[in-house]
Amino acid sequence: MIIKPAFITPVFEFDLNNTDLNNKLREDAYLQQKNNNGRVVSNVGGFQSNHVYDTPAVKDFFKTIVPYIEQVKKIVNYNNDLNLEGLWYNINKKGDSNKMHCHGKSIFGATYYIDAPQDCGAIAFENLDKHIVMNSDNDAYDNPYFNGFYNLIPKANHLVVFYAWLNHQVNENKSDKDRVSLAFNIQ
């Protein structure tokens, strides 16, 4: 028997392995939390900052990730210029999560994990095949052809890039430590 994956929706993961940048971003995230009330969009509890574009940490971050975004564009054969549409920090404490959502008008969504302790909550991507989602018992087995969700366990210093229309949620943080990330859209 030959199994052919007819429709593939890639999720790209890169290890940035940049401790200095990670430390700057962590400091910036907590500074944003201290200095503004944030907003409620998909977050259930936790802190989500307003859009941040011009801090030194964010500027350094974008200089660092350009080659990774270019790799994604090349793999998916996307030749248009891409622009940053929004960028925000998320700080999820124990019990916090993010409900199912997508990033509408953008081409790509992305999350960079600054701190991702064990059991801090996977990012769960919903299968685009609604028949699979309706008929799958997600906890019963791990089969990439029939799962309703793909759960990616976050790792500190990792960048995850995905199609913006891919529905996803962030599962509950069950750790006693904060899960800190920087999310953004590319249009």
N, C-alpha and C positions, 0 to 999 in steps of 0.2 A: 504494500500500500504506500502511496505517496500522498502526503498532506501538503497542499499548496495554500499559503497564507494569502488569500485573495485581496483583502483590504487591510492595510497596515497603517496605523496611526502612531508615528514615532513620538517618543519622549526622549529628549537629549539630556544627558547628565555629564557634567564636567567637574573635575577636581581642580580647583584653583590653587590650593595649597599655598596660600599667601597669608601668613599669620599677622604680619604688620597691617595689611589692609583690613583683615578681619577685626583686629583690635580697634582700629579707627572707626569702622562701621558700628561696632558694638557701642562704643562711646557716643557716637552720633545718634544711634537709636534711643538710648536712654536719655540723652539730652532733648531729643524731640518729645519724648514722653513727659519729661519734666516741664517743658516750656509750652506745651499746647494740649488741649483737651482731646485731640484726635477726632476720629469720626467713626460712625457705625455703618458698615457696608455689608460685608459678609460675616464679620466677626461676631461670635457668640461669647461675650466676655472679652477679655484681653484688650490690648491697645492697638489701634491702627492709626498711624499718623496721617496727617494731611499730606498732599504731594510735596515731595522734597526734590529739588533739582540742583541747588547751587552750593551745597556745603562742600568743603574740601574733600571729605571722605567719599561723597557721592561722585564728585568729579574724578577722583582717582579710580573709583570702582569702574566707571564707564570707560576710562582709558584702558583698563585691564581686560574688560570683557569683549571689546570690539572684535578681536580675532576669533573668539568662540562663536559670536553671533554670525560672523562671516562664514564660518564652517557650516553652521546650520543652513544658511542661505544657499550655499553651494550644494549641499546634500539634497535639499528639496527643490533645487533648480529655481530659486526665486531670485530674479535679477534686478528688481526695483530697489531704490534706496529705502532704507528703513529709518524711522524717526521715533524717538522716545515719546510715548503718549502719557505716561503717568508713572510715578514711582512712590512707594510708601513702605514704611517699616511696620512690621507686625511683632508684637510681644505677647505671646500666649503663656499665661501662668497655668498652674495645675487646674484642670477642669475646663479650660478654655478651648474653643474650636472655631472652625469657620464652616458655615453652611454651604450647600451645593450652589455653585455659581459658574459663570464663564466670563470672559473678558471681551464681550461683544464686538466692537468695531475694530479691534486690533487684528494683526496677523499672528503675532506670537505673544504669549504670556511667559513670564519667567519668575523664578524665585531663587534667591541666593540665601543659603542657610548660614547664618552667623554662629548661632548656637543651636545644636540639635541633640539634646541629651537622650539617652535611651528611654523609650516609651513616651516620647513627646508628641506622638500623633503622626501617622503617615499622611501624605497627600494622596487622596484616593481619586483616581481618574475614572469616570463612568464610561463604560463601553458604549460606543456609538450605535451598536446594534440593539435596538430597544427590545427585540424578542429575547435576546440573551439576558438582558437586565431583568425582564419580567419573569423569566423562567429559571433564573439561576439561584441556587442556594449558596451564597457567597462563602459561607463558613464551612461548607461540607467538603470541599476539595479545592486543590490548586491546579487548575488546568487553564493555560493561557488561551485556549480556543473557546472556552465556555464561561469564563468568569464575568460577572457583571461589573466588577471594578478591578483596576490595576492599582495596587497599593505600593507606593514608593516610600521607603523608609528614608527620612531625611538624614543627611550627614553634614556636619559642620564643614565649611569651606567648599561646599558643592553648589554648583549652579545647575538648575533644571530649567530647560526651555521646552515649551510645548505649544501646539496650535491653540490660539486664544479661545476658539469656540468649543474646545474640549471641556465639558462639564467636569468639575472637580470640587472636592471638599477637603478640609483639613480635620482629621479625626482628633478626638479629645486628647489633650496633653495630660497624661497620667503620671508624669514625672514631677518631682518636687522642685525642679529647676525650670527656668524660663526657656521657652523655644523662641529664638529671635531670628527673624528673617527680613529680607529686603525684596519686595515684589515689584514688578514693573511690567508695562505693556509696550510693545513695539508695533508701530503702524507703518 
